[in-house]
Structure formats: structure tokens, C-alpha cells
Amino acid sequence: MTTVPAPRGSRPQQPKNATTGASRAPDPRFDWRRIAYHALVSRALDDVEEATNRNRSTVPRDHVVLYQFSARGHDVPQVILGSLLDHPRDAASAYYRSRPLLLSLGLSIEDALASPLGRSGGFSDGRDIGVVCNLPNRDGPIVLPMSGDVGSQYTPCAGWAQAIGYHRDVLRDERWSGAIAVVLGGEGSVATNGFWSALTIATTLSLPMLFYIEDNGLGISVPGEMQTPGGDIARNLQSFGNLFVRDGDGTDPGQAAALLAECVGHVRAGNGPALVRLTVPRLCSHSGPDNQRGYRTDAEIARDLERDPLPRLRAHLVPAVLSHEEWAALEADAARDVDIGLRAARARPAPDPSIVARWVYADDSGDTPEALGGLSRAERAALGGTETAAADGEMIRFADAVRRTLRRELAVNPKCLVFGEDVGRKGGVHLVTEGLQKQFGAARVFDTSLSEEGIIGRAVGMAISGLMPVAEIQFRKYADPATEQLNNCGTLRWRTANQFAAPIVVRMPGGFGKDVGDPWHSLSDEVRFAHAYGWQVAIPSNAADAVGLLRAAMRSPNPTIFFEHRSLLMTSDGSARYPGDDYVVPFGKARVLRDGSDITLVTWSALVHRCLEAATRFGDRVEVIDLRTIAPWDRACVLGSVEKTGRCLIVHEDALTAGFGAEVAATVAQHAFWMLDAPVERLAVDDIPMPYHPILLDAVLPTVERIAERIETLLRA
Ligand SMILES: Cc1ncc(C[n+]2csc(CCOP(=O)(O)OP(=O)(O)O)c2C)c(N)n1
């Protein structure tokens, strides 16, 4: 093994367990010609982009990559890794310097350039920056849709890794045997929650997952010592349970190939997860706009240039595998192909602005190809469903309704999984999933580690693999750590221009308890999910709607937040007649619970029952509408009612300021202005967190008394 100078911010390049050296002959199991070609193509792509960017003033603006990241220096070991991903069900979860890997998995040069140039097609049809990549290879290894947040790539990859076992062992699909999931990340990314969450999932469940850490010693400018003590994550993880760890020099092709083959072999053989850290130089600035000046000296930059892995690859292969002429011919091929690809990419049209709003939600009309992820249209159609509630169903409680629906869907849909903290053995802290693990087994109904990011990220990876995950977040407030994964899940279809989708269902109890509240277990804040792109939000007020909406969610091509109000779970308020095993309630259809002539009350969830009680004091003057879903929401129903009554009061539990009531009020004010006899009003919690003591709780919540008072005032207006 050669000794190479260490860049600032990284440890010496003599890893303890690097077992091979540059002097070893090229391993004949590798297709070195292909590896060299992809490395050369990658380098030529970086050359083109960087040169164009340097000459911004002289090249046409639409030839410039507006946000450029280079893989220069990371390229050689990445294409070696890519050459080991040869199973049709392998998946890679990529990073913004992962283009070399994508090339080795089949990304065309034209797409590789069209995406950063913002042209139509490619990763996102011009919607996302060109390094935020994906590859929906239907017959080969796929690249999971990347997100821009560092660390967010890890837990969806763990989801894919867990799904491999599910497809193989539960669904008995042998095509998944021997598949693995590989995640790529820099040494900066090992400090993120996502890294640790995925590491916990992969090691506790012994998943077929490889963590590939490309350590270039720098985040943007922050040295690796700030990300993990001593700057070497592999050394620090040596004693981590159930993790095979390797550490080496990524600029040495012989060593990189040996270590990567060893790790991939370990994971593919079913021996559990592995982590390999390879040191690489960053032969470029962090990104186009970064000039490195504040944090890197010329000497350091020059030292890194000496560690360029491309000349080392050449030295490794010529003359052992390729003659000088053959290497030169490969260089010429790469240059020619990149030139052809560049012309083709530049000739592509700009993205079409008339369709920029498409695919925030699924276009289920059948006109568009199906995205990769979730149940197919045919599978969803086969599950069927009816909007007619069964007559004479017995009274059931809200919690029983959810359990019964999950049970039924688990029975009829083998791709359905239910999981979350304490969901398996205990049956959930609210006992909503009680008995399901016993009935369906721990592969389908299971406990997770205590990481909400892990729960949602894993669900996303599973959904992309074609499963129907139903994840539970123990309480609404504890969705906070999963915010990044939730937001990225919601935008996934749009930002991949309908190439990928992750229709998951996220159940979360929240809101005030029967006689008790607090800032942690009683948050509702449902408006956040209405504001998040791409999500459907169901917030039912009773057991029958819970059955219908949960089933609709589990057969939907879009992700859904399913809100279970704590005060409804076990009470008579939340109880209703069981509407049947196939009952579905379509999203965006409100229910008029009570007709009235002089005022419309718009409400949802637990406050529906308080509104109904208050309404009875005014004879037949108050119309009560239960929205049932707030994304989408039934504008037509509300506007039609207000046109009739001339007054509107919106009542909700979430904070007043920018609560969902503000959206309803603005819509009514705009579209029913000329019909109004009084100002549109809202009654909600006055921007105060939920308090604990019942007296305080009563002081903040809209009570029946307060609702009635407000109705009274409005009726007098
Ligand atoms: C959650 C999040 N925080 C911050 C950033 C901004 N950011 C982008 S890349 C980066 C450094 C990542 O370093 P590393 O993982 O070592 O990768 P490298 O760029 O060195 O390849 C930062 C801070 C981000 N994209 N996402």
C-alpha cells in the first residue's frame, strides 16, 4: 500500500484493516475496462461542467449548470462499487456526488447532463437541481430518489433493505434473494440523525445494507474531526454490534476493489450490514459557488491533487489489463460519448411550465405511466371498496374501528405492513394494534427502534419497493423528529416528475385527552400537514369515518396522514356503527351532520361533537359540517352551505394563528363574500400550548359554552 499525504481535516491514510495494497494485480473478477470507461466519462462530465461554469460570461446562459457539484476524486472507487451492484433488486441511496455510481448503473450520458442543465426529462424534468438524482431502473439496480438534505438518504435505504426480506420471505418472491441496499454518504453525513437511525435499524435487524462512507476530510469547510472524534467513523465503529467494518484508501483501486468486494460479499451472503469508509480527495470546491479560499490553502489543494485516483487507476490497469493504446482509446471514447451526450442534452427542450403543477398528487386517470412505488393501479382496483355503509353494523369505538380496518387490510393485502414504537408486542400505547402481531406475525406487524425519522424513512423505502406501509407515530408531537422524511415523502412524486412515489399511511394520535392535556401528548397542529406538499390529511370525528378514511388511505396512490384524536379513541363521542369491511370514504368529501338555516359551523375531529351539542340550543338554525379531511378539503360543501346560511363560524382545536380555519375563512371571504350577513369568524385555541391541569385545559379549548356564545353573537349580527 502506498503512503499518501493526509489532507487537512482527515486522518492518516493508512487504515488499520486495509488488507490489500496498490501493488496487487488487478482483480480479474472485475470488468476493469468498463470501470475505467465510466470513471473517464465521469471525469469528462465534470470537466465540461466546470469549464462551462468558469466561462460563464462567454457561454450561453442555458449551457451553464446553475448549481454544480463535482464528483472529481470520488469517482474511481464509486464506479468500482457500482460494478458490484449487479442484482436486479439492488438499490442504492445516493448522494450529490454519486453521478459516477449512477453511470455505472445505467444512467445515460445525455440524462447525466440534461438534469443539471435543467432540460426536460432526466431526474426531475427540470424541477430539482441536477445532482439530486434517482434512477428508476425497472429491471436493474435502482437508485432511490435522493433528497437535498444531508443524512436523509439513510433511513429510506434501510427501508429498502428491510423490504428485501419481506418480499423474499413473506411474499415468497425469490427474485429478491441476494439483493442488497447500499447507501452513500460523506464523512460529514455521519453526524446526522439519519445515519444513526439507519445504523440502528440495520444492525438490530441484521439487514442486507452497506454503508459506503466517502471520506474527503471536509464537509463544506468543516473538518472530519468535527463529525466524529478523530475523524474516522470506521475506527470509531469497530466495536459496534453486528456491523462488519472496513476502512481503506479509496485512491488505491486495488485496495478499494478488495474492500468493496469484501463488504458487498458479506452483505449479499446474508451476514448482516457492513460499513466501509474509503478516504478520497475532493479535487474541487464543495460546489460551483464555493471558492475554498477561506478554509483550504494552495498547498492543501495541491496535496490532494497528488492523490487523484484516476492516474492511479491507469497505473493499476496499464499495462496489466489494458495496453497504453487501449487506455488512450477509452479516453477518446469517453470524450466522444460525452460530446455526443452534451449536444443531445443541449438540444432537449426546456421543461414545460404548463405542467409544473402536475404530480404533486398522483394523476390516477391512467393516462400517465405508473410511478415506481406503492401498489399498482391494478392491485388497488382489485382491492375494491364501497362508499355505501353496511346497514345495522354494531356500535364500535374509534380505536376498535382502526384496529378492525387494519386487521381486514392485513388479511386482504399481503403487501400491507403495520409498525411503530410499541405497536407489535404491546399492541400500541393506545392498544389500537392490540392482537395484530399475534395474528399476522412479527414480519408484518412489528415494533421499531425509537426513531421517528427511522419509522418514516423506512416506510418510504418500503413503499418504493412496492409495499403498503402503515406507520404509527406514537403521539402527534413526536412526528417532529420525522419532519424531514415526511416533507421529502410528500414531494417525492413531484420532484421526480412522476417516476417515483411513496404512498405511505402515517397514523398519529393527538389532541386533548379525555380530562387531561399537556404540550407533548395533546398537540394537534394538523395544519402543518395540510401545508406540506403532496400529503392527504384525514382527521375523522367518529369510528365509521375512521374505517372509511383509513381504508381509502391504504388504497390511495398518495401518502396520507391519518389523525386519531385521543379523546375519541375510547369514548362514546368517537363511537359509531361499523360501516363494513369494504367501506371507503373518499377524500375531500365533507359531511353535513345537521342542517340549519342561519349559520354554518365548519369543524373537524373532536370538536365536531362540541359543535353538535352547542348547535342543539338554536333549534334548526345551525348547520354543522364535519370536514373529515383537510387535504383535500370540501370547498364546495362549505361554500354551498354559507351561500344558504349567510354566516360562517369555523371551530378547531389547533392554534388560531394560521390554523386551518384561516384557510377556510379566506376561501369563504373570497368566494361567498356577497352572501355574508356577518364576518366570517374562527373559534380556536388562542396560540397557547396545551396545558396539563383540567382547569387550564378547559380555559383554552373551545367549550360547548363558548361555541354557543359565539353562535349567539353571530346570529345577532
Ligand atoms: C440537513 C442539511 N444540512 C446542511 C446541508 C448543507 N450541506 C450540503 S453538503 C454539506 C456538507 C456535507 O459534507 P460531506 O457529507 O462530508 O460530503 P462531501 O460534500 O464532503 O462529499 C452541507 C453542510 C444540507 N444539504 N442538508
The ligand as an ORCA input file, in Angstrom:
! r2SCAN-3c Opt
* xyz 1 1
  C     -29.648     18.708      6.586
  C     -28.658     19.507      5.780
  N     -27.842     20.380      6.429
  C     -26.953     21.116      5.721
  C     -26.857     20.985      4.358
  C     -25.863     21.850      3.560
  N     -24.742     20.981      3.137
  C     -24.728     20.431      1.927
  S     -23.453     19.427      1.704
  C     -22.836     19.727      3.237
  C     -21.558     19.043      3.671
  C     -21.626     17.549      3.610
  O     -20.359     17.002      3.771
  P     -19.999     15.503      3.498
  O     -21.102     14.628      3.973
  O     -18.671     15.233      4.076
  O     -19.968     15.370      1.906
  P     -18.924     15.969      0.858
  O     -19.506     17.267      0.351
  O     -17.650     16.173      1.543
  O     -18.850     14.975     -0.230
  C     -23.647     20.619      3.903
  C     -23.393     21.133      5.271
  C     -27.755     20.096      3.732
  N     -27.777     19.918      2.421
  N     -28.611     19.362      4.472
*
